[in-house]
Amino acid sequence: MTSATVCSNAFSAAGDAAGDVTPAVPAARLRHPSGAELVVALRGAAVLAWRAPWRGADGTVRVEDLVDGYTDEVEVATHDAARSALMAPFVNRLAGGAYTFDGVRHEVPPVLPWEPVTMHGFARTLDWAVVEPGPRSARPAGPPDAGATPVAVTLRAAVAADAHAGYPFALELEVDYVLGAASLDVVLRARNVGPTAAPVALGWHPYLRVPGHASVDGLELTVPARRAVVTDVGLLPLAGPSALEEIDGVGPLPLAGVRLDHAFGGLRPDADGRARTLVRDPATGQGLALWQDRGLVHVYTGDGLGRRARAAVAVEPVETLTDAFNRPDCAADVRLEPGAVRTFAFGVEVLE
């Protein structure tokens, strides 16, 4: 089930009272028979709320908020902390707001005038439309099961060649959101609809929230990484091979007092081909797993945020390194030929 309204109480889909509706933030809404709920803004296609059944310490199952998204219209309008933003056509920072592609230099100002650097792409500023029906390929085959069969919605947006300074390329973007009883799967696609090759990198910027924890300090992090990204003081990866340092995974790392704004690569997949970064309560094992089919993961503990610092962990799946448009070692990764489609799949699962 989808609709284009959203509630104002932390954008939870739980209520439909007339006084709760917020027309200023049109959204698509999904409801799952299990009680899981999803609200996605039509401007930017960011997840405003994802709620799913969660077993509390007393054994009672409640539907709980699992992402720390925008809480009101002001945060939506200002893109506060880029909460659950889709990142395209570039991820994280673009050094100096400039890049050279096929011999032509392009200058890209900050996506929003109040942002200090050029970052996170401009997919988050686009108007997305619901495409009906949702992605059939994402739904499991076999007889229907009201408790297990996911519900889905597909959104689409266009990047016009003359719409964004410094990016004279035309793209069609699509995202599938597939809501299960204890999961949220996402498939992000970019199609080059222009006459020339275009640079493209995709990612997602969710803040994961573990119920019962007002701070990340009581949680632990596990990243199945073979490499850590080494950056300069401006959080840009070092040049060439110096950008990657060999490691033997991260964690389980207690987050109390730990400040992270780091990326990791060489992710080891599980048997199903998905690499999972875990954020969980070490006492109970409950938490969330961010999975992705490839790429790197960036982890940010929210230090220094103006609102709700260290209240949730940003676990960001990205296709490639930050500032990839400026890196010769990423040239093949970001190049998208005319007519070609790039797909990046990721999602979040509840850990019992």
Residue pairs with C-beta under 8 A, 6 or more apart in sequence:
1 29
1 30
1 31
1 151
2 28
2 29
2 30
2 130
2 134
2 153
3 28
3 29
4 26
4 27
4 28
4 29
4 42
4 130
5 21
5 22
5 23
5 26
5 27
5 29
6 13
6 21
6 22
6 25
6 26
6 27
6 29
6 39
6 41
6 48
7 13
7 14
7 15
7 16
7 20
7 21
7 22
7 39
8 20
8 21
8 22
8 72
9 15
9 20
10 49
10 65
10 69
10 71
11 22
11 25
11 27
11 39
11 48
11 49
11 69
11 70
11 71
12 37
12 39
12 49
12 51
12 65
13 29
13 30
13 31
13 37
13 38
13 39
13 49
13 51
14 37
14 51
14 63
22 73
24 73
25 41
25 43
25 48
25 73
25 76
26 41
26 42
26 43
27 39
27 40
27 41
27 42
27 48
28 39
28 40
28 42
28 130
28 153
28 155
28 177
29 37
29 38
29 39
29 40
30 37
30 38
30 40
30 151
30 152
30 153
30 177
30 179
31 37
31 151
32 150
32 151
32 179
32 180
32 181
33 146
33 147
33 149
33 181
34 52
34 53
34 147
34 180
34 181
34 182
35 51
35 52
35 53
35 63
36 50
36 51
36 52
36 53
36 63
36 179
36 180
36 181
36 182
37 49
37 50
37 51
37 52
37 63
37 179
38 47
38 49
38 50
38 51
38 177
38 179
38 184
39 47
39 48
39 49
39 50
40 46
40 47
40 48
40 153
40 155
40 177
41 48
41 70
41 76
42 127
42 128
42 129
42 130
42 155
43 76
43 125
43 126
43 127
43 128
44 76
44 79
44 85
44 86
44 123
44 124
44 125
44 126
44 128
45 86
45 123
45 124
45 126
45 128
45 155
45 157
45 175
46 69
46 70
46 76
46 83
46 84
46 85
46 86
46 124
47 67
47 69
47 84
47 177
47 184
47 206
48 69
48 70
48 76
48 84
49 65
49 67
49 69
50 65
50 66
50 67
50 69
50 179
50 184
50 348
51 63
51 64
51 65
51 66
52 63
52 64
52 66
52 181
52 182
52 183
52 184
52 350
53 61
53 62
53 63
53 64
53 181
53 182
53 350
54 61
54 62
54 63
54 64
54 66
54 211
54 286
54 350
55 61
55 286
55 352
56 62
56 211
56 212
57 212
57 284
64 211
65 209
65 211
66 208
66 209
66 210
66 211
66 288
66 348
66 350
67 83
67 84
67 206
67 207
67 208
67 209
67 312
67 348
68 83
68 207
68 208
68 209
68 308
68 311
68 312
69 83
69 84
69 207
70 76
70 80
70 83
70 84
74 80
75 83
75 307
78 112
78 114
79 85
79 112
79 115
79 124
79 125
80 306
80 307
81 207
81 302
81 305
81 307
81 314
82 119
82 120
82 124
82 205
83 205
83 206
83 207
84 204
84 205
84 206
84 207
85 120
85 123
85 124
85 204
85 205
86 121
86 123
86 124
86 173
86 175
86 188
86 202
86 203
86 204
86 205
87 120
87 121
87 123
87 124
87 201
87 202
87 203
87 204
87 205
87 316
87 318
88 121
88 122
88 123
88 159
88 171
88 173
88 188
88 190
88 200
88 201
88 202
88 203
89 121
89 122
89 123
89 159
89 167
89 169
89 171
89 190
89 198
89 199
89 200
89 201
89 202
90 120
90 121
90 199
90 200
90 201
90 324
90 325
91 120
91 121
91 201
91 202
91 203
91 316
91 318
91 319
91 320
91 322
91 324
92 119
92 120
92 203
92 235
92 298
92 316
92 318
92 322
92 323
93 117
93 118
93 119
93 234
93 235
93 236
93 322
93 323
94 108
94 117
94 118
94 119
94 323
94 325
94 326
95 234
95 236
95 323
95 326
97 107
97 108
97 109
97 110
97 117
97 118
97 166
98 105
98 106
98 107
98 108
98 166
98 326
99 105
99 106
99 108
99 199
99 325
99 326
100 106
100 326
101 197
101 198
101 199
101 325
102 196
102 197
106 166
106 167
106 168
107 165
107 166
108 118
108 164
108 165
108 166
108 167
109 118
109 165
109 166
110 116
110 117
110 118
110 119
111 118
111 119
111 120
111 121
111 122
111 124
111 125
112 125
120 205
121 201
122 159
122 164
122 167
123 157
123 159
123 173
126 157
126 158
126 159
126 173
127 157
128 155
128 156
128 157
128 173
128 175
129 155
129 156
129 157
130 153
130 154
130 155
131 154
131 155
131 156
131 174
132 154
133 154
134 151
134 152
134 153
134 154
134 176
134 178
135 152
135 154
135 176
135 178
135 187
138 150
138 152
138 176
138 178
138 185
138 187
139 149
139 150
139 152
139 178
140 148
140 149
140 150
147 181
148 180
148 181
150 178
150 179
150 180
150 183
150 185
151 178
151 179
152 176
152 177
152 178
152 179
153 176
153 177
154 174
154 175
154 176
154 177
155 174
155 175
155 177
156 172
156 173
156 174
157 172
157 173
157 174
158 170
158 171
158 172
158 173
159 167
159 169
159 170
159 171
159 172
159 173
160 170
161 168
161 169
161 170
161 194
162 168
169 192
169 194
169 196
169 198
169 199
170 192
170 193
170 194
170 198
171 190
171 191
171 192
171 193
171 194
171 198
171 200
172 190
172 191
172 193
173 188
173 189
173 190
173 191
174 188
174 189
174 191
175 186
175 187
175 188
175 189
176 185
176 186
176 187
177 184
177 185
177 186
178 184
178 185
178 186
178 187
178 347
182 349
182 350
183 347
183 348
183 349
183 350
184 347
184 348
185 345
185 346
185 347
186 204
186 345
186 346
186 347
187 343
187 344
187 345
188 202
188 204
188 343
188 344
188 345
188 346
189 341
189 342
189 343
189 344
190 200
190 202
190 336
190 341
190 342
191 339
191 340
191 341
192 198
192 200
192 336
192 337
192 338
192 339
192 340
192 341
193 338
193 339
194 338
195 338
196 338
197 335
197 336
197 337
197 338
198 335
198 336
199 324
199 325
199 334
199 335
199 336
200 334
200 335
200 336
200 342
201 318
201 319
201 320
201 324
201 325
201 333
201 334
202 318
202 319
202 342
202 344
203 295
203 316
203 317
203 318
203 319
203 344
204 316
204 317
204 318
204 346
205 314
205 316
206 290
206 314
206 315
206 316
206 348
207 302
207 311
207 312
207 313
207 314
208 279
208 288
208 290
208 312
208 313
208 314
208 315
208 348
209 311
209 312
210 219
210 279
210 280
210 281
210 286
210 287
210 288
212 281
213 219
213 281
214 311
215 310
215 311
216 255
216 279
216 301
216 302
216 310
216 311
216 312
216 313
217 255
217 256
217 257
217 310
218 255
218 256
218 281
219 254
219 255
219 279
219 280
219 281
219 282
219 287
219 313
220 251
220 252
220 253
220 254
220 255
220 278
220 279
220 280
220 281
220 282
221 250
221 251
221 252
221 253
221 255
221 260
221 277
221 278
221 279
221 299
221 313
222 249
222 250
222 251
222 252
222 253
222 277
222 278
222 280
223 249
223 250
223 251
223 264
223 267
223 277
223 278
223 297
223 299
224 249
224 267
224 268
224 269
224 275
224 276
224 277
225 247
225 249
225 250
225 264
225 265
225 266
225 267
225 268
225 297
226 246
226 247
226 248
226 249
226 265
226 266
226 267
226 268
227 244
227 245
227 246
227 247
227 264
227 265
227 266
228 244
228 245
228 247
228 250
228 262
228 263
228 264
228 265
229 237
229 243
229 244
229 245
229 262
229 263
229 264
229 265
229 296
229 321
229 322
230 237
230 238
230 242
230 243
230 244
230 245
231 237
231 238
231 243
231 262
231 263
231 322
232 238
235 261
235 322
236 322
236 323
237 243
237 263
237 321
237 322
237 323
237 327
239 327
240 329
243 321
244 265
244 266
247 264
249 268
250 264
251 278
252 278
252 282
254 282
255 301
255 313
258 301
259 301
259 303
260 299
260 300
260 301
261 298
261 299
261 300
261 301
261 303
262 298
262 299
263 296
263 297
263 298
263 299
263 318
263 321
263 322
264 296
264 297
264 298
264 299
265 295
265 296
265 321
267 275
267 277
267 292
267 294
267 295
267 296
267 297
268 275
269 275
270 276
273 293
274 291
274 292
274 293
275 291
275 292
275 293
275 294
275 297
276 289
276 290
276 291
276 349
277 289
277 290
277 291
277 297
277 299
277 315
278 287
278 288
278 289
278 290
278 351
279 287
279 288
279 289
279 290
279 313
279 315
280 286
280 287
280 288
280 351
281 287
285 351
285 352
286 351
286 352
287 351
288 348
288 349
288 350
288 351
289 348
289 349
289 351
290 297
290 315
290 317
290 346
290 347
290 348
291 346
291 347
291 348
291 349
292 317
292 344
292 345
292 346
293 344
293 345
293 346
294 319
294 344
295 317
295 318
295 319
295 320
295 344
296 317
296 318
296 319
296 320
296 321
297 315
297 316
297 317
297 318
298 314
298 315
298 316
298 318
298 322
299 313
299 314
299 315
299 316
300 313
300 314
300 316
301 310
301 313
301 314
302 308
302 309
302 310
302 311
302 312
302 313
302 314
303 309
303 310
317 344
317 346
319 333
319 342
319 344
320 330
320 333
320 334
321 327
321 330
324 330
324 333
324 334
325 334
336 342
